[in-house]
Amino acid sequence: MLEHDDIQAVEELAEASRSITEQLARVIVGQQQVIEELLIAMFARGHCLLVGVPGLAKTLLIRTLADTLSLEFRRIQFTPDLMPSDITGTEVIQEDKLSGTRELRFLPGPIFGNVILADEINRTPPKTQAALLEAMQEHQITAGGQRHLLSPPFFVLATQNPIEQEGTYPLPEAQLDRFMFNTFVDYPEEQEEFDIVRQTTADLSVEVAPTLDGPQILRLQRIVRRVPVADHVIRYALRLVRLTRPQKPDAPAFVREYVRWGAGPRASQYLVLGAKARAVLQGRYHAELDDIRAVAAPVMRHRLLTNFNAEAEGIKPDDIVRRLVNVADTQEHEAVAGGKLPKVFRSAGTRSS
């Protein structure tokens, strides 16, 4: 259960979320779903991969978010000739002019920031992409046999163009799994595009006001971890992930037909953490089944490896996730009807059929 101070922190985080969204809306038109997923990932201590065609303000959104949070923003433009040391930093020999002695000194790379924009991450070979793995998982990098810790809070927000694939290097599965969310940035609606054109072709200069700082973000991240989750919500998330594995006997027929490899345990963890963060950002004190459903697609779409049958029939991971949610909901209804869930859990969190 949350204590009194925690309840106040939940209210503070919900208010901060509204303030951040208002500040972003001064610069970014639309993209409410993308903003919500970015905030959920940030307060759940996760990283986010933004996938969208050029010109949809992905870079501007990330830079503006960093400004509203008073965090150090670093941008890394990934290119085919980028080396791992260009990201992590390198050791150089420096000479003391007085003594004449020489020593190795580590020069930190752009990874030493708070909000890291990995722009067009699939433009660089796997060797350089892998330079992010240790930083994303351990919040540290190793250079010259020495560990160098990264200052929290630390987020990697990567962008990727889904259309132009010539000369690109698909992200390894191990690195994709490090991203909490795979967020689609879609084309704006007609009115939104009209507002974008009107604003960007006029002589306007908009500044955003800082809403939170680093220590506040760290404190609010700890509150998210303390949000209670009922066992039946955790089991729902677990069921949703385990149904993606075609090798298991209880996998649905469409999973065995279209999925080559299913999601691992990290998907279950991120479903629960995402549900917690979403609940708190909306001012609620516990996560519900609807929160799991809301984050299911961004958590799982990059963790499902589809096969040739799916590609031939135009079946996307999102289609499979939607069908999996329906299967998990059906099993949840059956558990309620069969009395396998205590009455206290038979609430609005379980949708009626």
N, C-alpha and C positions, 0 to 999 in steps of 0.2 A: 504494500500500500504506500501511496505517496504521502509524505509528511506535509505539514503546513507550509514550510518554506518551498517544498517542491511544487505544491499547488500554485503558489504565487509565481514560481518560475515558469510553469506551464502557461499561465496567463500572460506573462512577460514575453514568452516566445511567440505566442499567437499574435500578440500586438506587434512584435518585431517583424513577423512574417507579413502582416498587412502593410507595415511601413515600408519594408523592402520592396514589396510588390508595387506600391504606389510610386516609389522612387524610380523603379525600373520602367514603369509605364510612361514616365516623362520622356524617356529616350526610345524605348522599344514599343512598337505597336503590335498588339495581339500577343500570340505565343504564350497564352496563360498556362497551358498544359506543360510546356517546356519549362517555364519558370517554376511551376510547382514541383516538377521532378528534380530540378536543380537544387531547390531548397531542401527537399526531402533527403537527397543524397548528401548534401553538405552537413546537415544536422545529424545524419546517421553515420558520419565519418566515412562516407563512401566516395568513389570516383565515378565520373560520368563520361560516356562516349556519345557525342552529338553527331548524328548522321543526317546530312541534308545537302542539297545542291548549293552551289555558290550563290551568294547574294541574299541570303536569308538572315543576315545579321547575327550569325553565331558568335563570331569574334567580338562584335560590339556588345552583345549580351553578356558575355563572360567578363569583359573588361569593366562594364558598368556594374556588374554584380560585385566585383572586387572593390570598386570605388565605394559602394554603399556599405561595405563591411570594413572599411579602413584596413584592408589587407594588402600585402605586397604582391603585386601582379607581375608575372614573368611570362613572356610569350616566346615559344620555341617554334620556329618555322622548320618543319621537317622537309628535307630534300634528300635526293639519292646519295649525295656525297657527305652527309652529316655523319660524324663519328661519335661513338659513345662518350668520349671525353668532352665533346662539344656540349653535352648535356650535363654530365656529372661534375666536370671540372678536371683539372690536370695538375701535376706536380711540375714545378719549374725550379731551376737552379738559380739561387740568388747569392751574390757575393757581398760580404760585409767590407765596405771600403776602408774601414779603420784597421781591422785585423787581417783582412785578406782571406778569411775563411769562407768557404762555400757551404751552403746547406740547401736541402730541398724544402720548398714551401708549397703548400697546396693552395691553388687558386680556385675558389668555388665557381661552379658553373651556374647556368640559369635555373637549375632544378632547386636551388636554394632560395625559395620564395614561399608564399602561402597559397596563392592561386596560380597554378601552372597551366597555361594554355598550350597544349600540344597540337599545333595547327597542321592539318592534313597529315595525321600520324601515319597513314598508310603509304606515304611518299618515300619512306626510308626503309632500308633493308632490315630484316629481323634482328641482326646483331645490334643495331642502334636502338630499335624498338625495345629490345630486352633490357636496355640500360634503365628503363623506367620500372622494371619489375620489382627490384629490391626497394626502390623508393616508394612505390605504391603500397607494397605489402608491409614493409618493416619501418617505413619512415626514416630511412637511413640510406647512405650509399657507401661503397667500399672503394677506396682508391689507394694504390700503393700499399695494400695490406692494412690500411688504417680505416676504421669506421668513422663516418662523419654523420652526426645526427641532424635531421631536418627539424626546423622549428615548427611546432604546431601553432594553429591549425594548418593542415596541409591537404590540398585537393588537386587532383589532376583532372582537368576537363579537356578532353581530346575531341577534335573534329575530324570528320571523314566524309569524302564525297562518294555517294553510292553509285554514281553514273559512270564517271570517267575512270576506268580501271586499267588503261594502258600505262605501263611504266609504274605500277603500284605494287605493293607487297601486302597481301592480306595479313591481318594481325594473327599471330599464333594463338591457338585456343587457350594456352596458359595465361596469356596476357589479356585476352578478352574476358576471362573469368575473373580478373582482378577488378573489372569495372562493375560497380554495383548496378548501374542503369545503362541501357542502350536506348537513348532518347531520339525519336524521330522528330526532325524539324521540318514541318510541312510548309507548302505554299500558303501565303496569307489569303484570307477571304477578300472579296472584291472591295468592300468598304475599307478594310484594313490596308489593302494595297493602295487605295486612293489616298488614305491618310499618310502612308509612308512616302509616296511621291510628293505630296504637298509639303510635308515637313522637310524632306531632304533636299528639295530644290529651292527652298527659301533661305534667307539670311538669318538663321536662327542658331543660337548657341544655348544649349540646355546643360545645366550642371545638376548633379545629384548630391543630396546631403548624406553624410555618413550616418548609419543607423546603429551599427554594432561595431565593437572592436574585437581583437583576438581573445583576450581573457573572457569577455562575455560569451563569445561563441563556444569556447571550451567548456564553460560552465553549463551552457544550455545543451551541449552535446551530452554531457553526463546525465542531465535530466531525462533525455530521450531514452537512455539505457535503463533508467529506473522506472519507466512506465510499465505497469503490470499488463500481462497478457494471459488470458485464460487458456487452460490446457487445450480446450477444444479448438481455439483459434490456431494454436501451434500445430495441432494435429491436422487441421485443414491445410495449412501451408505445406506440411510434410507430405500429405496425401497428394497435393497438387504437383509437387516435384517428383515424387516416386512414380506417378502415373506416366511420366515422360520417358521412362526407361523401357525400351522395347524388349529387352531380355527378360524382364520380370513377367511372371505368369498372369498377374492382374492388370497388365497394360491393356488399354483399349485397342480394338482392332485397327483404328485409324493411326494410332501411334506405331504399331508394328508395321503398318504399311508405308508410312511416310517418314519415320524418324530413324536415323542411323545410330545416334547417341543421344541420351537424355541428359538432363541437368544433374549436377552434383550437389553435395550438401551445402556448398556456399550459397546456392540459390535459396534453400530453405532459410538460412540465416538472414539473407538480405530481404526476403519476403517479410519476415517478422520485424526486422529493424526498420524497413520502409513503412510498414503498417504503424509502428510506434511513432515514427517521425511525422507521418501524415496526420495521425490522431492529434498529436501535440500542436502541430501547426494550425489545426482547426479548433484548438482550444478544448479538446477532450482529454480525459484523464486515463483512458484505457483504449487499446486497439480492438477493432471489431473485424468481422469477416469481410465487410465491405472495403476495409482498408487493404486487406490482402488482395482482394480482387482488383483494386485500383492500381496496385503496383505490380501485378502479375506479368503484364506484357513487357514493361521495360526491364524487369529483372530476368525474364526467361527467354526473350526473343533471341539473344545472342548466345544462349547456352544450349539451344536445340540445334543439333546437326541433322538437317533433312537429307534424304537420299534422292536418287534419280527419279523415283516415282513422283515425289513431291514437286521436283523441278519441272518434270514433263507435264504435270497437271496444273501448274501454277499455284501450288499450295505453299503459302508463306508460314514462317514460324508463328506470326500473330494469329493466323487462322487456327493453327493447332492449339495455341494457348486458349483461345476463346472456347474451343470445343472441350478442352480439359477443364476449364472452369465450370462448364455445364455438367460434366461428369462428376466433378467434385461436389457441386451443389446437389446433384441427385443423390449421391451417397450420404451427404449431410442430412437431407430430408429423410432418407431411410433410417438413419441413426436416430433422428428425433422421433419419427413415427414408431420405431421399434423400442423406444424407451432406453436407448443406449446412452443418451445424454441426460443429465439431470435437468429438471424443469427450469432451474435458474438460467440455463443456457439457451432455452427455447425463446429467443427474443428476436428483435428486428435485425440482428446480425445475420440471421438465416433467412434468405429470401424465400418467399412462398412460390410455389409452382403454379 
